[in-house]
Amino acid sequence: MSLKKFSEILEGLGCTVAIDGKNLNIDIDDNKIKVSVNETWEKAINGYFRARQYSFDIGARALCANRFVEFQVVRLDPSFFPRPEFEFTNKKKDNVTLQHASEQYVLAYFCSSLYSDAFYIIKKRINRRCEYHMKRRRTRPSTSRVSVRLEDILIIPNTATYSPFRKLKKENLVSVGRDRIKACLFNLAYVKDESWELRDEIKSKSISILASSKKDDDLEIPSGKYHNDLVGYYKVAKSSLFPGQSFLSYYHILEYNFLRVADEILFNSIRAQLNRPDFRATYGNVNKLISILKKNDNTNDENEMLKAVLKKHVSEEDFIEFIKDLEKEIGEPLYSKPKDTIFGEKFSIRLEEGHALSNASKIVKHIRNALVHSSDRHNREDCFMHFTESESIVLQHIPIVKFMAERVIFSTDS
């Protein structure tokens, strides 16, 4: 019986399962639930476990059958629709759909290690459901089971499915299907402003960086009045779904002050000469002013302008302490270790005054250049590409540029 195979997977994850007709009585930790299997799911489960046509590629997150191939997709833009439904066709009567995963895909996912890796999500979902049930009863704990749908113990992602009108060989179906689906996803972004991507195309790995939680802090009215433009960049950086965009928005806060700080340096260096009581507009004095202007004018060197902004607005002692605390939370010297390769060049932050901010500014500027220039003097594999592992490098350094940007905002309040 196919429900038996279904139950065995849950039992392998530490659950206790008893089959009662078309119901599954399941114990998940301390929670007792009853899952009703309707006719649609019963037919799908029986058909999936009896069939031999299905093969599931965990790496590609693709389910291949005799007549279709189905890939998991994820939404990239922040808009939300509960049930995406899009359909594409061509003159050959081929078909591509984007919608909630089919029952077959959900079951293939359920039977794979992807489900076991994400089973903690199911546990949390069931625990919330049972807690809510107990609160509504407002009585002592009941021995009855909480009724849930089968969908509540499954993971149902969004998928794109390619179904050719003429049957293809399986080895061709996957490659052709991938190409057709990717073309459709571009068309969807172009025509409908909906941005989706194949899940396996996103190669970036999240960096586990523990930020200090402010969720439980009391909210106070700030005494400062912050610069509107800088706050705008900060909000974009905080809300962006893409590491590159977030990094650049934080960098814009630093860049916004480039000319202002450069002009201030020039003004102070010239004023010191002009305010001398014995200053006269002689040939020698004018040449000296010109020399001072050339020496202190760094408006043609963005690296120096960035250093000047950080020197003015960021305490190097605080920055060093921040990096030390960050590395302690991470559990490794991620930033201060011997030089690591970042987009084709080697960098490291020396955690000493006189070095830390200068080292960090070089890294921040280098990553900014990699984000802005899709092709430069680097080899192509050293450039930044969206959805690749290079995003992990950007994610890793967002806390640094964020710290710098916040200190600039704090010190430029009005």
N, C-alpha and C positions, 0 to 999 in steps of 0.2 A: 504494500500500500504506500502511495507516494507521501501521504501525510506522515508516515513513519520516518521516511528519509528526511523530511522537513524537520521533524522533531529531533532527530539525531544531531542535526547541526546545532540547534539550541542547547541540547544537552552537552555537546562538546564545549560550549561556552560557559558551562557551570550552572545552567538552568535545570530545573526539574519539570518534566513535561509528561502529561497524561492525556491520551486521546480519548475523548468522550463523544462518539459519533462524529459530527462535523465541527466539534468544538475542541480547542486545545486548552487544557488547564495548566497554566505555566506559573512556576514560582521563580521569580527573579530577585535574588537576595531575599529581603523580607517582604517583598510585595507579591501578592497573589492575584493573578488576572485570569480572565476567561476570554479567549479569542475565538470569535465565530468566523468560520470559513464559508463565505457565500459561494453560490454556484459558479460565478465567474472565476474566482480564485481557485476553487476546487478543480475546475476544468483545466486552468492554466498550470497548476501544480502537477496534476496527473500527466498532462501533455509534455511538460518540460522534463520530468524525471524519466519518462518512458522513451522520449525521442533521443536519437543519436546524431541529429544534424547540428546541434549547437556546440560551438566552441567559443570560449571566453578568454580573451587576451588581457591579463591584468595590467600589464605595462601600458598597452594602448587603450585600455578601458573600452574594449570593443567586443561586441557580441556578433558572431558571424553564423548565419544560417544558410540554408540552400538558396533562398530567394532574397535575402536582405542582409545588410550589415548596419549595426547600430553603435554609435559612438556617444560617450558622455560629453556634454558641453556645459560650459559655465558662462554666466552673464558677466560682462565686464563693466557695463555702465550701471549707475546706481538706481535707475528706475526699476520699478517692481510691478510685475503682473502675476497673479496667482497661477494662471494656466497659460503659458505661452503656446500658441498654436499658429504655425506657419507651414505652408505647403508650396513646393516648387515643382514644376513640370517642364518638359521640353517636347519637341516634335517627335522624339523617339518614344514618348510615353513613359520615360523614366520618371521616378518620383523621389523627392526628398522632403521629409517632414521634420519639424522641430517642435517637440512637445514633451510632456512628462514621459518617462521611460515606459516601455511596454512591460507587460507582466513577465515576459520571458527574460528581458534584460534585468528586471528587479530580482528575479529568482537566480539568475547567473551571478549577479552581484552578491546576493545572499549566500550563495555557496562558495564564494571566494574569500580570500584573506582580507579583501577590502572591507567586508562586512565585520569580520572579527576585530579588525583594527579600529573600526568606528563603533563597536558595540557599546562603548561607554555612553554614546549619544542616546541609544535606545534605553539604557538603564536610567539615565536622567529623565528622559521623556516619561517613562512608566512611573518613576518615583513621583514626579510632579502630578501625574494623573491620579495616583493613589492618594497622595496627600490632599489634593483638592476634594476627592471623594469623601475622605474622612472628615474634612472640615464641614462639608455640606450636611453630613449625617448628624453632627453635633451630639453624638452619643459615644458610648464606649466602643472600642474597636470591634468591628464586625468580623465574623468568620466567613462571610460571603465574599466571593471573588468580584473584583472590579471588571466590568465588561469593557473590552477595547476592540477596535477593528484590527484586522490583520495588517492593514497599512501602518498601524501605529508601532508595530515591531519590525517594520521593514524600512529600508532607506530607498527613497524614490527620487533619483536625480532627474535632471532634464537631459534629453538625448536628441541627437539628429540621426535619422534613419535614411539610408539610400536603398531604394528598391528598383532595380533595372527591369524594364519590360521584358527584355530577352535575358534568359538565364546566363550567368557568367560562371566561370570556374572560381572556386573559393579563393585561390591565391590571387586572382585578378579582382575579385569582388572587393576585397579589403582596400587595395591600393586605388582602384578606380573610385570606390565609394568615398574614400578620404578626400580625394581631389575634388569630386563633385560637391561634397558637403562644404569644404573650405571655400569653394567658389560661391556657394549659396550664402555662406555666412558673411562674405564680403558684400554680396548683393544686398543682404539684409541691412547691413550697416549703411550702405550707400542710399538705398531707397527708403527704408523705414526708420533710420537712425537708431537701430537696435544693434548693440555690439555684443557678440558672442564669440567664443573660441573653443576649440576642442580641448578637453581637459588635459590630455596627455601632451599637448603642445606647450603647456606652461611648465617649464623646467626649473623655475626658480625655487629655491629652498628658503623657508622662513628661518630667520635668525632668532634664537631664543634669548632676547634681551629683556631683563626684568626692569621695568620702569617703576618708580615709586608711585604707589597708588594714592590718588587724591580723592577717591570717590567718597570716603567717609569724612572728609574734612568739612568743617562748617564753611558756608559761603559768606564772604564778607564783601562789602562795597570797597573797591580799591580807592586809595587816596590819589592815585595818579590819573592823568588824562593821556591816553596812549594815542600814538600817531595812527590816524585812520588807514593810510595806505599800507603801513607795516602790518597792522592787525588784519587787513584784507589778505595779504600774502600768507600770514600765519594760519588763517582759517582755511584757505585753500590747501595749504600743506597738510593740515590736520585731517581734512575731510577727503583727500584724494585716495583713490583705490590703487594708484600706481606709484611705486617707489620712486621712479624717475621724476614724475611730476611733483611729488612731495618734496624731494630733495631740492629741486630747482626753485620751488616756491620759498623754502627756507633760505636758500642762497640769495634770492632776490632781496630779502630783508637786509642782508649784508651789503649787496651791490648797491642798494638804494642810497647808501651813505658814502659811497666811494668818493664822489666829487666834493661832497660837503666836507669830509675830513681832509681831503687833499688840499682844498682851498684854505682850510683853517691852518694847516701846516705851513703853507706858503705865506699866509697873512702874518702869522706869528713870527716867522723867520725874518720877513721884511720889516715888520713893525719894530723889532728889536734894534734894527740898524737905524731906521728913520727917527726913532725917539731919542737917539743919542744927542746930547746938547751940542756936541762938536761936529755934528754931521754937516757936511757941505757938499753941494752938487759938483764935486770935482771929478775929473776923468777917472782917477783911481777909485773914488768911492762908488761911482756909477758902475764901473767894471766889477767892483766887489759885489754890488747888488745883483748884477747879472749872473755872477758866479753862484751866489746864494740861490737865486731863482732856479738855475739849471740843476743845482745839487738837490734841491728840495721838491722839484716838480716831478712827480711820479705818475702824472695823469696818462702817460703812454704805457704804463706797466701795471696791468691789473693785479698781478701777483703782489706787488708792493702796496697797491691801494687796499687790497684785502688785508694784508698784514697791518696796515695803518689803522683800519677800522677795528680790527680785533685788539690791537694794542690800546686803543682809546676806550673801547667799551667793554672788554672782557678781562676779568682778573685772571692772570695766568695761574695764580695759586689756587683759585677756585676751580679752574679748568683741570688742573692736575688732580685735585681731589675728586672731581667728578669722574675722570677716567679711571682712577684707582677703584672707586666704588663700583663703577660699571663693570670693570673686569672681575671684581670680587663676586658680583652677582652672577656673571656669566660662568665663572669658574675657570677662566684661563686668561692669559695676557693677550687678548685678541688684538689690541692696538699697539702695545709697547713691545711685543715680541720682535725678534730679529726681522729684518726687512722682508715684507711680503709683497708679492706681485699684484699690482692693482692696474688693470687695463694696460698691461705692457710695461710698466715701470715699477721699481721697488721703492717702498716707503715704510717708515716706522715712526712712532711718536716717542721721543725721548722725554721721559717724565721728570724733567728738571727745568727750573726757571731759566729763561733765556733760550730754551729750545722747544718746549712743548707746543706753544701757540704757533711758532714758525713752522714746525713740522706738520701740525694739523692743517694749517692754512694751505700748504702745498698739496696735501691729500684732497682737501675740499675743492680746491681749484682744479685739480687734475680730474676728479670725478665729474665736476661741472662741465669741463671740456668734453669728456667722453659722452656725456648726455646730450650735449648740444650738437656735436659733430658725429654724424653716422658713419662717415669715412674720413680718415685723417692720415697722419703719417704712420699710424699703427697698422699692424696686420688686421685683416677683417675679424679674425677670431678674438682679437683684443678689444674690439669696439663694444659698446653697449648695444644690446639687442633686447627688445621687450620679450618677456615670457621665457627668457633663457636663464641659465645659472648666473649670468652677469647681474641680474636683478638682486641676487643675494649679496653681492658686494655693495650695492647701493643701500640696501636695507641695513647692512652692518654699520654703515657710517651715517645713517640718518640721525641717530642720537647725538652725534657730535655737532653736525650743522644745526640741529634743533637747539641744542644748548647755546650755541653762539648766537643764533637768531633771537632767542628769548632774552639774552643779556643785552642785546642791542635795543630791543623794544623797551626793556626796563629802564635803560639809561637814557633813552631819548623821549621820555614822557614829558608832557608839557603842563 
